[in-house]
Amino acid sequence: MKYIAEVCAVLMDETECRYLKARDTLETLMGELDGVDTPSHKLTEQVDTATKDYHRAAKEYLSVAFKTKFLGQ
């Protein structure tokens, strides 16, 4: 239990970075999607993948946040 605060900080930083990157990627792709009347199959797949990555990153961030809160950090 000696390094709990340090480990929590590292995990929070990592998951926050992953979340922000996934969010930015999705926002960029959604902007591209809005600018196109008929999106290509590739763009549609990229948006779907980015959405899944965003949700995964959000769940992971929330999980680490709750665990950190539970440990009192």
PDB file of N, CA, C and O in Angstrom, chain B, residues numbered from 101:
ATOM      1  N   MET B 101       0.828  -1.197   0.000  1.00  0.00           N
ATOM      2  CA  MET B 101       0.000   0.000   0.000  1.00  0.00           C
ATOM      3  C   MET B 101       0.869   1.256   0.000  1.00  0.00           C
ATOM      4  O   MET B 101       0.365   2.374   0.112  1.00  0.00           O
ATOM      5  N   LYS B 102       2.138   1.062  -0.124  1.00  0.00           N
ATOM      6  CA  LYS B 102       3.081   2.165  -0.045  1.00  0.00           C
ATOM      7  C   LYS B 102       2.979   3.120  -1.246  1.00  0.00           C
ATOM      8  O   LYS B 102       3.201   4.322  -1.099  1.00  0.00           O
ATOM      9  N   TYR B 103       2.652   2.599  -2.404  1.00  0.00           N
ATOM     10  CA  TYR B 103       2.680   3.398  -3.620  1.00  0.00           C
ATOM     11  C   TYR B 103       1.298   3.612  -4.246  1.00  0.00           C
ATOM     12  O   TYR B 103       1.197   3.931  -5.431  1.00  0.00           O
ATOM     13  N   ILE B 104       0.253   3.439  -3.469  1.00  0.00           N
ATOM     14  CA  ILE B 104      -1.112   3.539  -3.995  1.00  0.00           C
ATOM     15  C   ILE B 104      -1.361   4.904  -4.631  1.00  0.00           C
ATOM     16  O   ILE B 104      -1.893   4.967  -5.740  1.00  0.00           O
ATOM     17  N   ALA B 105      -1.000   5.977  -3.976  1.00  0.00           N
ATOM     18  CA  ALA B 105      -1.242   7.321  -4.514  1.00  0.00           C
ATOM     19  C   ALA B 105      -0.507   7.516  -5.841  1.00  0.00           C
ATOM     20  O   ALA B 105      -1.052   8.086  -6.786  1.00  0.00           O
ATOM     21  N   GLU B 106       0.722   7.042  -5.897  1.00  0.00           N
ATOM     22  CA  GLU B 106       1.513   7.175  -7.120  1.00  0.00           C
ATOM     23  C   GLU B 106       0.898   6.367  -8.254  1.00  0.00           C
ATOM     24  O   GLU B 106       0.786   6.860  -9.377  1.00  0.00           O
ATOM     25  N   VAL B 107       0.504   5.149  -7.975  1.00  0.00           N
ATOM     26  CA  VAL B 107      -0.098   4.280  -8.989  1.00  0.00           C
ATOM     27  C   VAL B 107      -1.434   4.854  -9.464  1.00  0.00           C
ATOM     28  O   VAL B 107      -1.725   4.845 -10.660  1.00  0.00           O
ATOM     29  N   CYS B 108      -2.236   5.345  -8.539  1.00  0.00           N
ATOM     30  CA  CYS B 108      -3.515   5.953  -8.914  1.00  0.00           C
ATOM     31  C   CYS B 108      -3.298   7.158  -9.821  1.00  0.00           C
ATOM     32  O   CYS B 108      -4.024   7.333 -10.800  1.00  0.00           O
ATOM     33  N   ALA B 109      -2.314   7.985  -9.510  1.00  0.00           N
ATOM     34  CA  ALA B 109      -2.025   9.162 -10.326  1.00  0.00           C
ATOM     35  C   ALA B 109      -1.582   8.752 -11.732  1.00  0.00           C
ATOM     36  O   ALA B 109      -2.002   9.357 -12.718  1.00  0.00           O
ATOM     37  N   VAL B 110      -0.749   7.742 -11.820  1.00  0.00           N
ATOM     38  CA  VAL B 110      -0.279   7.269 -13.124  1.00  0.00           C
ATOM     39  C   VAL B 110      -1.450   6.739 -13.948  1.00  0.00           C
ATOM     40  O   VAL B 110      -1.583   7.067 -15.127  1.00  0.00           O
ATOM     41  N   LEU B 111      -2.292   5.925 -13.329  1.00  0.00           N
ATOM     42  CA  LEU B 111      -3.435   5.356 -14.047  1.00  0.00           C
ATOM     43  C   LEU B 111      -4.431   6.433 -14.462  1.00  0.00           C
ATOM     44  O   LEU B 111      -4.981   6.375 -15.562  1.00  0.00           O
ATOM     45  N   MET B 112      -4.667   7.412 -13.596  1.00  0.00           N
ATOM     46  CA  MET B 112      -5.586   8.499 -13.941  1.00  0.00           C
ATOM     47  C   MET B 112      -5.038   9.305 -15.114  1.00  0.00           C
ATOM     48  O   MET B 112      -5.782   9.640 -16.036  1.00  0.00           O
ATOM     49  N   ASP B 113      -3.764   9.613 -15.087  1.00  0.00           N
ATOM     50  CA  ASP B 113      -3.155  10.371 -16.186  1.00  0.00           C
ATOM     51  C   ASP B 113      -3.252   9.605 -17.497  1.00  0.00           C
ATOM     52  O   ASP B 113      -3.599  10.170 -18.535  1.00  0.00           O
ATOM     53  N   GLU B 114      -2.945   8.323 -17.441  1.00  0.00           N
ATOM     54  CA  GLU B 114      -2.971   7.488 -18.647  1.00  0.00           C
ATOM     55  C   GLU B 114      -4.378   7.360 -19.215  1.00  0.00           C
ATOM     56  O   GLU B 114      -4.581   7.510 -20.420  1.00  0.00           O
ATOM     57  N   THR B 115      -5.346   7.085 -18.351  1.00  0.00           N
ATOM     58  CA  THR B 115      -6.711   6.902 -18.847  1.00  0.00           C
ATOM     59  C   THR B 115      -7.313   8.237 -19.293  1.00  0.00           C
ATOM     60  O   THR B 115      -8.102   8.276 -20.238  1.00  0.00           O
ATOM     61  N   GLU B 116      -6.947   9.320 -18.622  1.00  0.00           N
ATOM     62  CA  GLU B 116      -7.439  10.627 -19.055  1.00  0.00           C
ATOM     63  C   GLU B 116      -6.891  10.967 -20.438  1.00  0.00           C
ATOM     64  O   GLU B 116      -7.623  11.462 -21.295  1.00  0.00           O
ATOM     65  N   CYS B 117      -5.624  10.707 -20.651  1.00  0.00           N
ATOM     66  CA  CYS B 117      -5.000  10.961 -21.955  1.00  0.00           C
ATOM     67  C   CYS B 117      -5.671  10.116 -23.036  1.00  0.00           C
ATOM     68  O   CYS B 117      -5.967  10.619 -24.120  1.00  0.00           O
ATOM     69  N   ARG B 118      -5.910   8.850 -22.752  1.00  0.00           N
ATOM     70  CA  ARG B 118      -6.558   7.956 -23.709  1.00  0.00           C
ATOM     71  C   ARG B 118      -7.982   8.433 -24.020  1.00  0.00           C
ATOM     72  O   ARG B 118      -8.417   8.407 -25.171  1.00  0.00           O
ATOM     73  N   TYR B 119      -8.694   8.864 -22.985  1.00  0.00           N
ATOM     74  CA  TYR B 119     -10.056   9.367 -23.167  1.00  0.00           C
ATOM     75  C   TYR B 119     -10.066  10.623 -24.050  1.00  0.00           C
ATOM     76  O   TYR B 119     -10.858  10.724 -24.987  1.00  0.00           O
ATOM     77  N   LEU B 120      -9.182  11.571 -23.741  1.00  0.00           N
ATOM     78  CA  LEU B 120      -9.139  12.818 -24.502  1.00  0.00           C
ATOM     79  C   LEU B 120      -8.754  12.574 -25.965  1.00  0.00           C
ATOM     80  O   LEU B 120      -9.297  13.211 -26.868  1.00  0.00           O
ATOM     81  N   LYS B 121      -7.825  11.660 -26.190  1.00  0.00           N
ATOM     82  CA  LYS B 121      -7.418  11.331 -27.553  1.00  0.00           C
ATOM     83  C   LYS B 121      -8.585  10.703 -28.319  1.00  0.00           C
ATOM     84  O   LYS B 121      -8.831  11.053 -29.474  1.00  0.00           O
ATOM     85  N   ALA B 122      -9.304   9.776 -27.677  1.00  0.00           N
ATOM     86  CA  ALA B 122     -10.457   9.125 -28.316  1.00  0.00           C
ATOM     87  C   ALA B 122     -11.551  10.144 -28.609  1.00  0.00           C
ATOM     88  O   ALA B 122     -12.184  10.095 -29.664  1.00  0.00           O
ATOM     89  N   ARG B 123     -11.773  11.065 -27.676  1.00  0.00           N
ATOM     90  CA  ARG B 123     -12.790  12.098 -27.876  1.00  0.00           C
ATOM     91  C   ARG B 123     -12.418  13.010 -29.043  1.00  0.00           C
ATOM     92  O   ARG B 123     -13.264  13.323 -29.881  1.00  0.00           O
ATOM     93  N   ASP B 124     -11.172  13.433 -29.099  1.00  0.00           N
ATOM     94  CA  ASP B 124     -10.725  14.312 -30.173  1.00  0.00           C
ATOM     95  C   ASP B 124     -10.808  13.630 -31.536  1.00  0.00           C
ATOM     96  O   ASP B 124     -11.207  14.244 -32.526  1.00  0.00           O
ATOM     97  N   THR B 125     -10.432  12.366 -31.575  1.00  0.00           N
ATOM     98  CA  THR B 125     -10.511  11.602 -32.826  1.00  0.00           C
ATOM     99  C   THR B 125     -11.952  11.508 -33.307  1.00  0.00           C
ATOM    100  O   THR B 125     -12.237  11.706 -34.488  1.00  0.00           O
ATOM    101  N   LEU B 126     -12.856  11.203 -32.384  1.00  0.00           N
ATOM    102  CA  LEU B 126     -14.269  11.091 -32.755  1.00  0.00           C
ATOM    103  C   LEU B 126     -14.814  12.434 -33.220  1.00  0.00           C
ATOM    104  O   LEU B 126     -15.544  12.491 -34.209  1.00  0.00           O
ATOM    105  N   GLU B 127     -14.473  13.512 -32.525  1.00  0.00           N
ATOM    106  CA  GLU B 127     -14.945  14.833 -32.931  1.00  0.00           C
ATOM    107  C   GLU B 127     -14.439  15.204 -34.330  1.00  0.00           C
ATOM    108  O   GLU B 127     -15.179  15.773 -35.131  1.00  0.00           O
ATOM    109  N   THR B 128     -13.191  14.884 -34.611  1.00  0.00           N
ATOM    110  CA  THR B 128     -12.623  15.163 -35.929  1.00  0.00           C
ATOM    111  C   THR B 128     -13.369  14.396 -37.010  1.00  0.00           C
ATOM    112  O   THR B 128     -13.738  14.959 -38.041  1.00  0.00           O
ATOM    113  N   LEU B 129     -13.588  13.113 -36.769  1.00  0.00           N
ATOM    114  CA  LEU B 129     -14.289  12.289 -37.760  1.00  0.00           C
ATOM    115  C   LEU B 129     -15.740  12.719 -37.920  1.00  0.00           C
ATOM    116  O   LEU B 129     -16.269  12.688 -39.032  1.00  0.00           O
ATOM    117  N   MET B 130     -16.391  13.117 -36.842  1.00  0.00           N
ATOM    118  CA  MET B 130     -17.774  13.583 -36.937  1.00  0.00           C
ATOM    119  C   MET B 130     -17.833  14.877 -37.747  1.00  0.00           C
ATOM    120  O   MET B 130     -18.791  15.103 -38.487  1.00  0.00           O
ATOM    121  N   GLY B 131     -16.815  15.725 -37.611  1.00  0.00           N
ATOM    122  CA  GLY B 131     -16.745  16.937 -38.422  1.00  0.00           C
ATOM    123  C   GLY B 131     -16.600  16.610 -39.895  1.00  0.00           C
ATOM    124  O   GLY B 131     -17.221  17.250 -40.744  1.00  0.00           O
ATOM    125  N   GLU B 132     -15.785  15.618 -40.197  1.00  0.00           N
ATOM    126  CA  GLU B 132     -15.635  15.176 -41.586  1.00  0.00           C
ATOM    127  C   GLU B 132     -16.950  14.596 -42.109  1.00  0.00           C
ATOM    128  O   GLU B 132     -17.329  14.818 -43.259  1.00  0.00           O
ATOM    129  N   LEU B 133     -17.627  13.860 -41.251  1.00  0.00           N
ATOM    130  CA  LEU B 133     -18.893  13.225 -41.642  1.00  0.00           C
ATOM    131  C   LEU B 133     -19.958  14.284 -41.926  1.00  0.00           C
ATOM    132  O   LEU B 133     -20.760  14.128 -42.847  1.00  0.00           O
ATOM    133  N   ASP B 134     -19.968  15.362 -41.134  1.00  0.00           N
ATOM    134  CA  ASP B 134     -20.951  16.431 -41.339  1.00  0.00           C
ATOM    135  C   ASP B 134     -20.718  17.176 -42.649  1.00  0.00           C
ATOM    136  O   ASP B 134     -21.662  17.708 -43.233  1.00  0.00           O
ATOM    137  N   GLY B 135     -19.484  17.219 -43.111  1.00  0.00           N
ATOM    138  CA  GLY B 135     -19.157  17.943 -44.329  1.00  0.00           C
ATOM    139  C   GLY B 135     -19.387  17.168 -45.611  1.00  0.00           C
ATOM    140  O   GLY B 135     -19.103  17.668 -46.699  1.00  0.00           O
ATOM    141  N   VAL B 136     -19.901  15.946 -45.493  1.00  0.00           N
ATOM    142  CA  VAL B 136     -20.077  15.080 -46.662  1.00  0.00           C
ATOM    143  C   VAL B 136     -21.545  14.692 -46.796  1.00  0.00           C
ATOM    144  O   VAL B 136     -22.191  14.312 -45.819  1.00  0.00           O
ATOM    145  N   ASP B 137     -22.066  14.795 -48.025  1.00  0.00           N
ATOM    146  CA  ASP B 137     -23.464  14.396 -48.254  1.00  0.00           C
ATOM    147  C   ASP B 137     -23.632  12.883 -48.167  1.00  0.00           C
ATOM    148  O   ASP B 137     -24.539  12.385 -47.500  1.00  0.00           O
ATOM    149  N   THR B 138     -22.751  12.161 -48.847  1.00  0.00           N
ATOM    150  CA  THR B 138     -22.787  10.706 -48.841  1.00  0.00           C
ATOM    151  C   THR B 138     -21.424  10.209 -48.370  1.00  0.00           C
ATOM    152  O   THR B 138     -20.459  10.211 -49.135  1.00  0.00           O
ATOM    153  N   PRO B 139     -21.347   9.781 -47.108  1.00  0.00           N
ATOM    154  CA  PRO B 139     -20.041   9.339 -46.585  1.00  0.00           C
ATOM    155  C   PRO B 139     -19.600   8.018 -47.216  1.00  0.00           C
ATOM    156  O   PRO B 139     -20.415   7.158 -47.551  1.00  0.00           O
ATOM    157  N   SER B 140     -18.296   7.892 -47.361  1.00  0.00           N
ATOM    158  CA  SER B 140     -17.750   6.655 -47.903  1.00  0.00           C
ATOM    159  C   SER B 140     -17.850   5.549 -46.853  1.00  0.00           C
ATOM    160  O   SER B 140     -18.023   5.800 -45.660  1.00  0.00           O
ATOM    161  N   HIS B 141     -17.735   4.342 -47.336  1.00  0.00           N
ATOM    162  CA  HIS B 141     -17.781   3.187 -46.432  1.00  0.00           C
ATOM    163  C   HIS B 141     -16.620   3.259 -45.430  1.00  0.00           C
ATOM    164  O   HIS B 141     -16.780   2.936 -44.253  1.00  0.00           O
ATOM    165  N   LYS B 142     -15.463   3.684 -45.915  1.00  0.00           N
ATOM    166  CA  LYS B 142     -14.286   3.792 -45.056  1.00  0.00           C
ATOM    167  C   LYS B 142     -14.511   4.808 -43.945  1.00  0.00           C
ATOM    168  O   LYS B 142     -14.173   4.541 -42.792  1.00  0.00           O
ATOM    169  N   LEU B 143     -15.079   5.973 -44.270  1.00  0.00           N
ATOM    170  CA  LEU B 143     -15.338   7.000 -43.258  1.00  0.00           C
ATOM    171  C   LEU B 143     -16.359   6.514 -42.241  1.00  0.00           C
ATOM    172  O   LEU B 143     -16.214   6.762 -41.044  1.00  0.00           O
ATOM    173  N   THR B 144     -17.381   5.828 -42.709  1.00  0.00           N
ATOM    174  CA  THR B 144     -18.396   5.284 -41.808  1.00  0.00           C
ATOM    175  C   THR B 144     -17.776   4.275 -40.833  1.00  0.00           C
ATOM    176  O   THR B 144     -18.082   4.286 -39.641  1.00  0.00           O
ATOM    177  N   GLU B 145     -16.911   3.414 -41.346  1.00  0.00           N
ATOM    178  CA  GLU B 145     -16.223   2.446 -40.486  1.00  0.00           C
ATOM    179  C   GLU B 145     -15.310   3.142 -39.479  1.00  0.00           C
ATOM    180  O   GLU B 145     -15.230   2.736 -38.320  1.00  0.00           O
ATOM    181  N   GLN B 146     -14.624   4.190 -39.927  1.00  0.00           N
ATOM    182  CA  GLN B 146     -13.746   4.935 -39.017  1.00  0.00           C
ATOM    183  C   GLN B 146     -14.545   5.583 -37.891  1.00  0.00           C
ATOM    184  O   GLN B 146     -14.107   5.590 -36.741  1.00  0.00           O
ATOM    185  N   VAL B 147     -15.711   6.126 -38.219  1.00  0.00           N
ATOM    186  CA  VAL B 147     -16.573   6.737 -37.201  1.00  0.00           C
ATOM    187  C   VAL B 147     -17.056   5.674 -36.222  1.00  0.00           C
ATOM    188  O   VAL B 147     -17.057   5.904 -35.013  1.00  0.00           O
ATOM    189  N   ASP B 148     -17.463   4.524 -36.724  1.00  0.00           N
ATOM    190  CA  ASP B 148     -17.917   3.433 -35.851  1.00  0.00           C
ATOM    191  C   ASP B 148     -16.793   2.980 -34.913  1.00  0.00           C
ATOM    192  O   ASP B 148     -17.016   2.794 -33.717  1.00  0.00           O
ATOM    193  N   THR B 149     -15.603   2.808 -35.453  1.00  0.00           N
ATOM    194  CA  THR B 149     -14.458   2.400 -34.637  1.00  0.00           C
ATOM    195  C   THR B 149     -14.112   3.464 -33.607  1.00  0.00           C
ATOM    196  O   THR B 149     -13.831   3.147 -32.451  1.00  0.00           O
ATOM    197  N   ALA B 150     -14.131   4.724 -34.023  1.00  0.00           N
ATOM    198  CA  ALA B 150     -13.826   5.822 -33.109  1.00  0.00           C
ATOM    199  C   ALA B 150     -14.868   5.917 -31.992  1.00  0.00           C
ATOM    200  O   ALA B 150     -14.528   6.222 -30.849  1.00  0.00           O
ATOM    201  N   THR B 151     -16.121   5.659 -32.319  1.00  0.00           N
ATOM    202  CA  THR B 151     -17.181   5.685 -31.305  1.00  0.00           C
ATOM    203  C   THR B 151     -16.960   4.580 -30.281  1.00  0.00           C
ATOM    204  O   THR B 151     -17.096   4.810 -29.079  1.00  0.00           O
ATOM    205  N   LYS B 152     -16.626   3.402 -30.743  1.00  0.00           N
ATOM    206  CA  LYS B 152     -16.355   2.278 -29.836  1.00  0.00           C
ATOM    207  C   LYS B 152     -15.142   2.577 -28.961  1.00  0.00           C
ATOM    208  O   LYS B 152     -15.162   2.308 -27.760  1.00  0.00           O
ATOM    209  N   ASP B 153     -14.092   3.131 -29.552  1.00  0.00           N
ATOM    210  CA  ASP B 153     -12.899   3.492 -28.780  1.00  0.00           C
ATOM    211  C   ASP B 153     -13.221   4.552 -27.729  1.00  0.00           C
ATOM    212  O   ASP B 153     -12.727   4.495 -26.603  1.00  0.00           O
ATOM    213  N   TYR B 154     -14.050   5.512 -28.109  1.00  0.00           N
ATOM    214  CA  TYR B 154     -14.453   6.572 -27.187  1.00  0.00           C
ATOM    215  C   TYR B 154     -15.228   5.997 -26.006  1.00  0.00           C
ATOM    216  O   TYR B 154     -14.966   6.352 -24.857  1.00  0.00           O
ATOM    217  N   HIS B 155     -16.167   5.125 -26.281  1.00  0.00           N
ATOM    218  CA  HIS B 155     -16.949   4.511 -25.197  1.00  0.00           C
ATOM    219  C   HIS B 155     -16.071   3.643 -24.291  1.00  0.00           C
ATOM    220  O   HIS B 155     -16.223   3.655 -23.069  1.00  0.00           O
ATOM    221  N   ARG B 156     -15.168   2.906 -24.895  1.00  0.00           N
ATOM    222  CA  ARG B 156     -14.247   2.063 -24.130  1.00  0.00           C
ATOM    223  C   ARG B 156     -13.364   2.929 -23.228  1.00  0.00           C
ATOM    224  O   ARG B 156     -13.164   2.607 -22.057  1.00  0.00           O
ATOM    225  N   ALA B 157     -12.841   4.017 -23.770  1.00  0.00           N
ATOM    226  CA  ALA B 157     -11.983   4.914 -22.994  1.00  0.00           C
ATOM    227  C   ALA B 157     -12.763   5.589 -21.873  1.00  0.00           C
ATOM    228  O   ALA B 157     -12.238   5.780 -20.776  1.00  0.00           O
ATOM    229  N   ALA B 158     -14.007   5.948 -22.143  1.00  0.00           N
ATOM    230  CA  ALA B 158     -14.839   6.577 -21.117  1.00  0.00           C
ATOM    231  C   ALA B 158     -15.120   5.608 -19.970  1.00  0.00           C
ATOM    232  O   ALA B 158     -15.059   5.986 -18.801  1.00  0.00           O
ATOM    233  N   LYS B 159     -15.424   4.369 -20.310  1.00  0.00           N
ATOM    234  CA  LYS B 159     -15.682   3.358 -19.277  1.00  0.00           C
ATOM    235  C   LYS B 159     -14.436   3.094 -18.438  1.00  0.00           C
ATOM    236  O   LYS B 159     -14.512   2.959 -17.217  1.00  0.00           O
ATOM    237  N   GLU B 160     -13.296   3.025 -19.107  1.00  0.00           N
ATOM    238  CA  GLU B 160     -12.045   2.793 -18.394  1.00  0.00           C
ATOM    239  C   GLU B 160     -11.717   3.972 -17.475  1.00  0.00           C
ATOM    240  O   GLU B 160     -11.287   3.778 -16.338  1.00  0.00           O
ATOM    241  N   TYR B 161     -11.919   5.175 -17.967  1.00  0.00           N
ATOM    242  CA  TYR B 161     -11.659   6.373 -17.162  1.00  0.00           C
ATOM    243  C   TYR B 161     -12.559   6.390 -15.926  1.00  0.00           C
ATOM    244  O   TYR B 161     -12.100   6.666 -14.818  1.00  0.00           O
ATOM    245  N   LEU B 162     -13.824   6.097 -16.125  1.00  0.00           N
ATOM    246  CA  LEU B 162     -14.763   6.065 -15.019  1.00  0.00           C
ATOM    247  C   LEU B 162     -14.391   4.990 -14.002  1.00  0.00           C
ATOM    248  O   LEU B 162     -14.482   5.218 -12.796  1.00  0.00           O
ATOM    249  N   SER B 163     -13.981   3.840 -14.475  1.00  0.00           N
ATOM    250  CA  SER B 163     -13.569   2.750 -13.600  1.00  0.00           C
ATOM    251  C   SER B 163     -12.379   3.150 -12.732  1.00  0.00           C
ATOM    252  O   SER B 163     -12.383   2.925 -11.521  1.00  0.00           O
ATOM    253  N   VAL B 164     -11.367   3.741 -13.354  1.00  0.00           N
ATOM    254  CA  VAL B 164     -10.188   4.166 -12.601  1.00  0.00           C
ATOM    255  C   VAL B 164     -10.562   5.277 -11.620  1.00  0.00           C
ATOM    256  O   VAL B 164     -10.067   5.298 -10.493  1.00  0.00           O
ATOM    257  N   ALA B 165     -11.428   6.197 -12.036  1.00  0.00           N
ATOM    258  CA  ALA B 165     -11.848   7.284 -11.152  1.00  0.00           C
ATOM    259  C   ALA B 165     -12.558   6.737  -9.914  1.00  0.00           C
ATOM    260  O   ALA B 165     -12.287   7.189  -8.801  1.00  0.00           O
ATOM    261  N   PHE B 166     -13.457   5.776 -10.090  1.00  0.00           N
ATOM    262  CA  PHE B 166     -14.158   5.201  -8.948  1.00  0.00           C
ATOM    263  C   PHE B 166     -13.199   4.422  -8.036  1.00  0.00           C
ATOM    264  O   PHE B 166     -13.286   4.515  -6.811  1.00  0.00           O
ATOM    265  N   LYS B 167     -12.305   3.671  -8.633  1.00  0.00           N
ATOM    266  CA  LYS B 167     -11.342   2.928  -7.824  1.00  0.00           C
ATOM    267  C   LYS B 167     -10.449   3.863  -7.033  1.00  0.00           C
ATOM    268  O   LYS B 167     -10.150   3.616  -5.865  1.00  0.00           O
ATOM    269  N   THR B 168     -10.027   4.939  -7.678  1.00  0.00           N
ATOM    270  CA  THR B 168      -9.184   5.938  -6.994  1.00  0.00           C
ATOM    271  C   THR B 168      -9.965   6.578  -5.855  1.00  0.00           C
ATOM    272  O   THR B 168      -9.429   6.762  -4.762  1.00  0.00           O
ATOM    273  N   LYS B 169     -11.203   6.913  -6.096  1.00  0.00           N
ATOM    274  CA  LYS B 169     -12.060   7.523  -5.069  1.00  0.00           C
ATOM    275  C   LYS B 169     -12.256   6.539  -3.914  1.00  0.00           C
ATOM    276  O   LYS B 169     -12.200   6.923  -2.746  1.00  0.00           O
ATOM    277  N   PHE B 170     -12.487   5.265  -4.252  1.00  0.00           N
ATOM    278  CA  PHE B 170     -12.697   4.242  -3.240  1.00  0.00           C
ATOM    279  C   PHE B 170     -11.452   4.094  -2.355  1.00  0.00           C
ATOM    280  O   PHE B 170     -11.569   3.863  -1.151  1.00  0.00           O
ATOM    281  N   LEU B 171     -10.284   4.224  -2.943  1.00  0.00           N
ATOM    282  CA  LEU B 171      -9.032   4.092  -2.186  1.00  0.00           C
ATOM    283  C   LEU B 171      -8.679   5.374  -1.438  1.00  0.00           C
ATOM    284  O   LEU B 171      -7.701   5.422  -0.691  1.00  0.00           O
ATOM    285  N   GLY B 172      -9.490   6.413  -1.649  1.00  0.00           N
ATOM    286  CA  GLY B 172      -9.267   7.653  -0.908  1.00  0.00           C
ATOM    287  C   GLY B 172      -8.140   8.498  -1.436  1.00  0.00           C
ATOM    288  O   GLY B 172      -7.531   9.256  -0.680  1.00  0.00           O
ATOM    289  N   GLN B 173      -7.845   8.389  -2.711  1.00  0.00           N
ATOM    290  CA  GLN B 173      -6.742   9.153  -3.286  1.00  0.00           C
ATOM    291  C   GLN B 173      -7.227  10.404  -3.934  1.00  0.00           C
ATOM    292  O   GLN B 173      -6.428  11.171  -4.471  1.00  0.00           O
TER     293      GLN B 173
END
